[in-house]
Structures are given as C-alpha cells and as structure tokens.
Amino acid sequence: PPANVTVVPIGSYNPNLGVITGWALEEDLDVEAVHSMAPEARIVVYVASGELPLSAAIAFIDGQDQVSVLGQSFGVPEAFLSSLGWSFFYYNVYLSDVYYALGTAEGITFVASSGDGGGMGYSAGPIGDVPYPASSPWVLAVGGTTTYISGDSSLQTAWSSMGFDQLLQALGGSTGGYSAVEPMPWWQEGVAPAPPQGFPYGRAVPDVAAQASLFPGSLMVGEGNQTLVVGGTSESAELVV
C-alpha cells in the first residue's frame, strides 16, 4: 500500500536542504526500509534544523509523545568528540542522554545505527571507535550482517570490512566495540562480554544486528526516481525499527 508519511519540522525548515546536503538519500532509505518491513505503519519523519543540538530534537520528540519507536541512522564517532569541544559534548551527548532516558520512561524505543567503519574504521586505536547516539545506554544499537542466499536457504554472518586501514578508509563493515564515554549499563553486565584488558569498562555496541551488506544489498528509489542498491547500518537500523 502507499506509505503513510508525515513530515514534522523541528525548528526552521528548508525542504530542499536535504538534497543540498546529501541527507535526502538517507531519509529516503530510512522511510523505504521502514515501509518495506511495516507497510501499514504510520511513519513520522522529524526534520531538525542544523542550528539545533541533538538534545533539543529529542526533547521535542519526547514532548510530542506521538511515536513508539524512533530510528536514527546517523552517528558521531567518539574519537571525534574531544576535537568538537565541551559545549558540543554537553548539548549533544550529556543532555541528549537525559532526554533519551525521559523518552524511554514514556515508552519510546530509540534505535541507532552502529556505523559502517568496521572494527577500527573510525579510529587509529582501540578506544573511541563506536559512534554516539548508538553508544547511549538509552538507545538500541543496531549493527550489520551479511546475508547469503542459496535457493530456499540462507545464512547470516557479521558484515566485515577488508580490515584495518587508515582513519575512515576501511569502511564497509559493522562497527562495534566499547564506549570510552558511556559506562557499561547494568542490563549488559553478565550478558555482554567484558572488554579486553586496556579497554574502558564501557557500554558494548551493538546490541542487535540485521542485513546491511551491499551484497546482495537492497533496492530503493532515490532522488530523480533513480533505483539504487543500498546497505549499511543505516539500513539495518531502520529494518529493526
């Protein structure tokens, strides 16, 4: 059936800005992935102004209390947080955690992609690899799998990149690891494996995983009515939603 989609602006809204900045493709993927899994669902697309911090957007969504699940196919690698300054951290991580917790108390499930950088793709070292908001203890972090299909049978395994390379070069794999910012929440203790020696005792990412590989990939319709083959944890997060 046709998709039931409502766009709700948060702050100033320029409908063309998504095309200009490249986020239109991401939004198309999000909506089409959700619609493919739940064709009768009522989909609300929140479009937040870039002038607002993440915490303001989550606070607005909490205040509306109109959705039961919120998908987020974006993230900032923790390795970058120190370079962005204390103000960015306070308004986009610290306060966001507060509003994620409040929304969770309302009954909203927040979902976020774990990233496409593989085990080391966002960092030159073992610390600071996982992205926020997937690393928030109030968010369900979704990683990626590769699905192999042969006849009527299928097999899923981890979506892996080619291995370690320079910063942001080894893309094409499900990002995972331990947060250097968020402590391991009580609900992961005894369930998630303890971090290796030398790692912070942080929140483990991801929690669950779904199809993300470009092989076989998924078909979607993008800007200009183009048919595209897509994947990544942006896809898997929305499939879980």
C-alpha positions as CSV (number, residue, x, y, z in Angstrom):
1,P,0.0,0.0,0.0
2,P,1.1,3.7,-0.3
3,A,3.3,4.9,2.5
4,N,1.6,6.9,5.3
5,V,4.3,9.6,5.9
6,T,4.1,12.8,7.8
7,V,6.9,15.4,8.0
8,V,7.3,17.3,11.2
9,P,9.9,20.1,11.2
10,I,11.8,20.9,14.4
11,G,13.0,24.5,14.1
12,S,13.5,26.3,10.8
13,Y,12.8,24.0,7.8
14,N,14.0,24.3,4.2
15,P,12.5,21.3,2.2
16,N,15.4,21.5,-0.3
17,L,18.2,21.4,2.3
18,G,18.2,17.6,2.4
19,V,19.0,17.5,-1.3
20,I,21.7,20.1,-1.0
21,T,23.5,18.5,1.9
22,G,23.1,14.9,0.8
23,W,20.7,13.9,3.6
24,A,17.8,13.3,1.2
25,L,19.2,9.9,0.2
26,E,19.5,8.9,3.9
27,E,15.9,10.0,4.6
28,D,14.6,8.1,1.5
29,L,16.4,5.0,2.7
30,D,15.0,5.3,6.2
31,V,11.4,5.7,5.1
32,E,11.6,3.0,2.4
33,A,13.2,0.5,4.7
34,V,10.6,1.0,7.4
35,H,7.8,0.9,4.9
36,S,9.2,-2.4,3.4
37,M,9.1,-4.1,6.8
38,A,5.8,-2.5,8.1
39,P,3.8,-1.3,5.1
40,E,0.8,-0.4,7.3
41,A,2.8,1.7,9.7
42,R,2.3,5.4,10.3
43,I,5.7,7.0,9.6
44,V,6.7,10.3,11.0
45,V,9.8,12.0,9.7
46,Y,11.3,14.5,12.1
47,V,13.4,17.1,10.3
48,A,15.5,19.0,12.8
49,S,17.2,22.3,12.0
50,G,21.0,22.1,11.8
51,E,21.1,25.1,14.2
52,L,19.7,23.0,17.0
53,P,21.7,20.4,19.1
54,L,20.6,16.8,19.1
55,S,19.2,17.2,22.7
56,A,16.7,19.8,21.5
57,A,15.4,17.5,18.8
58,I,15.0,14.6,21.3
59,A,13.3,16.9,23.8
60,F,10.8,18.0,21.2
61,I,10.0,14.4,20.2
62,D,9.6,13.5,23.9
63,G,7.2,16.4,24.3
64,Q,5.1,15.3,21.4
65,D,5.0,11.7,22.6
66,Q,3.5,10.7,19.2
67,V,5.8,7.8,18.2
68,S,6.6,4.4,19.9
69,V,9.9,3.8,18.0
70,L,12.4,6.4,16.7
71,G,15.1,5.4,14.1
72,Q,18.4,7.3,13.9
73,S,20.7,6.4,11.0
74,F,23.5,8.8,12.0
75,G,26.3,9.0,14.5
76,V,29.4,10.8,15.6
77,P,32.4,8.6,16.3
78,E,33.5,9.0,19.9
79,A,37.1,9.5,18.6
80,F,35.9,12.9,17.2
81,L,34.1,14.2,20.4
82,S,37.2,15.6,22.0
83,S,38.0,17.7,19.0
84,L,34.5,19.1,18.9
85,G,34.8,20.8,22.3
86,W,33.0,20.7,25.7
87,S,30.0,22.7,24.5
88,F,29.2,20.2,21.8
89,F,29.6,17.3,24.2
90,Y,27.3,18.9,26.8
91,Y,24.4,19.7,24.4
92,N,24.7,16.7,22.0
93,V,25.7,13.9,24.4
94,Y,25.2,14.7,28.0
95,L,21.8,16.4,27.6
96,S,20.7,14.0,24.9
97,D,21.2,11.1,27.3
98,V,18.8,12.9,29.7
99,Y,16.1,13.2,27.1
100,Y,16.7,9.7,25.8
101,A,16.1,8.5,29.4
102,L,12.9,10.6,29.7
103,G,11.6,9.3,26.4
104,T,12.4,5.7,27.4
105,A,10.3,6.3,30.5
106,E,7.4,7.4,28.3
107,G,7.7,4.2,26.3
108,I,9.7,5.3,23.3
109,T,12.3,2.9,21.9
110,F,15.2,4.8,20.5
111,V,17.2,3.0,17.8
112,A,20.5,4.0,16.2
113,S,22.9,2.6,13.6
114,S,26.3,1.4,15.0
115,G,28.2,2.7,12.0
116,D,29.8,1.3,8.8
117,G,33.5,1.6,9.8
118,G,34.2,-1.9,10.8
119,G,36.1,-2.7,14.0
120,M,38.7,0.1,13.5
121,G,37.4,2.3,10.7
122,Y,36.7,5.4,12.8
123,S,39.8,5.3,15.0
124,A,43.6,4.9,14.8
125,G,43.4,2.9,18.1
126,P,41.2,0.6,20.1
127,I,39.4,3.4,22.1
128,G,36.9,5.9,20.7
129,D,35.6,3.8,17.8
130,V,31.8,3.5,18.4
131,P,29.5,6.3,17.4
132,Y,27.0,8.3,19.5
133,P,24.0,8.0,19.9
134,A,24.4,4.2,19.4
135,S,26.7,4.2,22.4
136,S,24.0,5.8,24.7
137,P,22.7,3.3,27.2
138,W,19.2,4.5,26.5
139,V,19.4,3.6,22.7
140,L,19.2,0.3,21.0
141,A,22.4,0.0,18.9
142,V,22.0,-1.9,15.6
143,G,24.9,-3.5,13.8
144,G,25.1,-5.1,10.4
145,T,25.1,-8.6,9.0
146,T,25.8,-10.1,5.5
147,T,23.0,-12.4,4.2
148,Y,24.0,-15.3,1.9
149,I,21.1,-16.8,0.0
150,S,21.1,-20.0,-2.0
151,G,17.8,-21.4,-3.2
152,D,15.4,-21.7,-0.3
153,S,18.2,-21.5,2.4
154,S,20.0,-18.5,3.8
155,L,22.9,-17.8,6.2
156,Q,23.7,-14.6,8.1
157,T,27.1,-13.7,9.4
158,A,28.9,-10.5,10.6
159,W,29.2,-7.7,8.0
160,S,33.0,-7.3,7.9
161,S,35.3,-4.7,6.2
162,M,38.5,-5.7,4.5
163,G,40.4,-5.0,7.7
164,F,42.3,-2.1,9.4
165,D,43.4,0.8,7.2
166,Q,43.9,4.5,7.7
167,L,41.3,6.5,9.5
168,L,38.0,6.5,7.7
169,Q,39.4,4.3,4.9
170,A,38.4,0.8,6.0
171,L,34.7,1.4,5.6
172,G,32.2,-1.4,4.7
173,G,31.7,-3.3,7.9
174,S,29.6,-3.3,11.1
175,T,31.2,-1.0,13.7
176,G,31.3,-2.4,17.2
177,G,33.3,-2.2,20.4
178,Y,33.3,-0.5,23.8
179,S,32.4,3.1,24.5
180,A,35.0,5.4,26.0
181,V,32.3,7.8,27.1
182,E,29.4,5.7,28.4
183,P,29.8,3.2,31.2
184,M,28.5,-0.3,30.7
185,P,24.8,-0.3,31.8
186,W,23.6,-2.7,34.4
187,W,21.5,-4.6,31.8
188,Q,24.6,-5.5,29.9
189,E,26.6,-6.8,32.9
190,G,26.8,-10.6,32.7
191,V,25.4,-10.5,29.2
192,A,27.9,-8.6,27.1
193,P,31.5,-9.9,27.2
194,A,33.8,-7.9,29.4
195,P,36.1,-5.6,27.5
196,P,39.7,-6.8,26.8
197,Q,42.4,-5.6,29.1
198,G,43.3,-2.0,28.4
199,F,39.8,-1.1,27.2
200,P,37.5,1.1,29.3
201,Y,34.7,-0.8,31.0
202,G,32.2,0.9,28.7
203,R,28.9,0.2,27.1
204,A,29.2,-2.6,24.5
205,V,27.9,-1.8,20.9
206,P,25.9,-3.1,19.1
207,D,23.0,-4.8,20.8
208,V,21.4,-6.5,17.8
209,A,22.1,-6.7,14.0
210,A,20.3,-7.0,10.7
211,Q,21.1,-7.1,7.0
212,A,23.5,-4.3,6.0
213,S,25.9,-5.6,3.3
214,L,25.7,-4.3,-0.2
215,F,26.0,-7.9,-1.4
216,P,23.2,-8.6,-2.1
217,G,22.1,-5.2,-0.9
218,S,18.6,-3.7,-1.1
219,L,16.9,-1.8,-3.9
220,M,15.5,1.7,-3.2
221,V,14.2,4.6,-5.2
222,G,16.1,7.9,-4.6
223,E,16.2,11.4,-5.8
224,G,15.4,11.8,-9.5
225,N,13.5,8.5,-9.5
226,Q,16.8,6.6,-9.6
227,T,16.9,2.9,-8.5
228,L,19.8,2.4,-6.2
229,V,21.5,-0.5,-4.4
230,V,22.0,0.4,-0.8
231,G,23.0,-1.1,2.5
232,G,24.9,-0.1,5.7
233,T,23.8,0.1,9.3
234,S,21.6,3.0,8.2
235,E,19.5,0.3,6.5
236,S,19.8,-2.3,9.3
237,A,18.7,0.2,12.0
238,E,15.5,1.0,10.1
239,L,14.8,-2.6,9.3
240,V,14.8,-3.2,13.1
241,V,12.5,-0.2,13.7
